[in-house]
Amino acid sequence: MADDELAAFRERWKRELKTNKDQLVCALSPPCDVPGQSGHKDLKNRYFENLNNLNETHSPSKPEESCCTEDEEGDTGGGKAAAEKEDQPEYVSIACSLLDGRTSPLLDRIQEERTRRKRQYHNMTDVCRASLQQQQQPQRKIKKDEELLDQFIQDLNEVNDIPFFDVELPYELALKIFQYLNCTELGRCAQVSRAWRVLAEDSVLWFRMCTREGYHQDASVSDSPCWKSTLRDRRNSAKTVRSNWKNRVGSISQLQFELGKVLCDVSSCDNFVLAGYTSGNVRLWDTLHWDLAASYLKINSLTANSDPRPYVSHVQVNSTVAAAAYEDGCVDVWSTETGGEPIHHYQIPGRIQALALSPDSPILCSTAGPAIRLDHADDRGYWRTLCQAQLPKTVESLVLVPGREQRSSLVALAAGEAVYLLDPREEEPRTLHSVYGHPVTCLDTSDSHVAFGVKRTGWAMHDGGNKIHVCSLETGKPVACVGDSVGDFTCINLRDSPPHLLVCGNKDRRVRVFDLRAGSSVASLYAHHLGVTSVQADDWKIVSGGGEGLVCVWEMRMGAKLWEMHNRHPVRHVHFNTSTLVTANIPDDKSPRGACITDDDLTAHRRHRGVICHYDFSEDALSQDHILPICRSDYTESTGYNYNIGLAVPYDRLSGSHPSH
């Protein structure tokens, strides 16, 4: 709109307002002496009663009504203008203020309200101060403090006068501020106002909180209609699962495959459990789908045609592939989705000493003597050898570093007294630690550090005993050194331990927890009288296995044993997640005698085979869907071994409750 058009519009608006004001004044001011107008005046007073009450806050004193004569109009022109201003409706004053260029018509009202509150506050403080002076004579310092307190209260009142909640911020900016609050703070903010409640219950905030706490990592915002309810349900479920862990409430299943063969090695990851036997067979269980057809794994033709078949020496499994190594140097790799025939096979001259599989990618490393071979699968599923290397001594243990891509994969190896780091991009393995006469006894890695136990002999025992060294994978330099134990360290869990903590087992029968920042011991638990063979920990519990066949569950903060379970053979494998626990008791003797000493059939008795136990502590662990197929069988089958364990053997239930007959 041009300037001349705007000026013309303002002039036209002023004339219309003046005309409306004159009409309103004539309507509100009838002559006093005219008879019959008293009823009209009463009607006018009743009609504008609310209007006059509203204008009382704007005018300090209301002028008396007078008769509208021509002489009084000429003598009191200013008074008439003031009366007209007071009697005019509120929308007229707002329009006049807008014509005068004022941006907010309510500023005068806000200022008057502040002035009234200040005057009221000063009156109250004066009365209180006078009463206090009559009661006692305060000291000068106390009077000064009271003045400061009064000033502070006055400032708070002024702050409350500011219309803070009327300020409109962009929704995205307010959401950006609210994302730094936790669950309790969001609940408090939701009680402030309706606008804040809408912000505090936004789905994006609760979705981020879910993913930050580890729930639904692969989900999107649109997958749930109410992420607040989802988070509440997951927290309640986690609380129930923790209570089941502590009170040993759930179900237990023994994974049996071949009745006459001895268990050689066990590996587990997520819901998969892989086992190898002396018959050369390999069995895969999916604990979420017990009847899955992919559990049947065929061995390669070279091993299958051998007579007798070689033992399975090592097995490894992750979420995508399963691998097994045999005594003759063959290695087979299967898919956990399809099973059946191996998708990859190769053979190394000599006996395979160690086998490792990356927990999050299809990368497999195997060693035979000092030779190292690293294989991986590309995006299309084709396997190829990534690198091959030689070390001065025989490799005794190896671990793949988790959380890395295929081309930047790292392998930590222990060979004699040295610890090496193998990078496929480098020509030779890099030495992290090497001390003559101090062999490495155990090894484990996280995504940024490697930890290994060192045995000290001879005069070195006077330096404090056996140690655990922690080195950085990025720099290769030592980060911490803990231990000072007389016994040898047999197992370390650094990958699953809480941040800055390390859990390890020792031959001196103790499970220890070390703080890597302070280099001190946090907990020392007397656990197994034949030494600790395996251990794992999370943020609140520790699960340890011993050479005597005992599995113990500990509460880390209190250092108290929650419960224990016992089997005949040493515990060689312990792995748990949020709601499940897998333990494996593997015999040391792989060729025991038969049931009778005179039998030519060397089929092992049940007490010699070893056992795999699967514990389920989830909320629905006692439901029908979570029972093994062998437990769901009826009594009409010809095989007498397949009976309903849930009814016949009540002690197999962790809760200890006897089933109803």
Buried (B, 14 or more C-beta within 10 A) or exposed (E): EEEEEEEEEEEEEEEEBEEBBEEBBEEBBBEEEEEEEEEEBEEBEEEBEEEEEEBEEEBEEEEEEEEBEEEEEEEBEEEBEEBBBBBBBEEBBEBBBBEEEEEEBEEEEEEEEBEEBBEEBEEEBEEEBEEBEEEEEBEEEEBEEBEEEBEEEBEEEEEEBEEEEEEEEEEEEBBEEBEEBEBEEBEEBBEEEEEBEEBBBBBEBBBBBBBEEEBBEEBEEEEBEEBBEBBEEBBEBBEBBBEBBBBBBBBBBEBBBBEBBBBBBBBBBBBBBBBBBBBBBBBBBBBEEBEBEBBEBBBBEBBEEBEEBBBBBBBBBBBBBBBBBBBBBBBBBBBBEEBEBBBBBBBBEBBBBBBBBBBBBBBBBBBBBBBBBBBBBEEEEEBEEBBEBEBEEBBBBBBBBBEBEBEEBBBBBBBBBBBBBBBBEEEEBEEBBBEEEBBBBBBBBBEEBBBBBBBBEEEBEEEEBBBBBBBBBEEEEEBBBBBEBEBBBBBBBBBBBEEEBBBBBBBBBBBBBBBBEEEEBBBBBEBBEEBBBBBBBBEBBBBBBBBBBBBBBBBBEEBEBBEBBEBBBBBBBBBBEEBBBBBBBBBEEBEBBBBEEEEEEEBBEEEBBBBBBBBBBBEEBBEEEBBBEBBBBEEEEEEEEBBBBBEEEBEBBBBEEEEEE
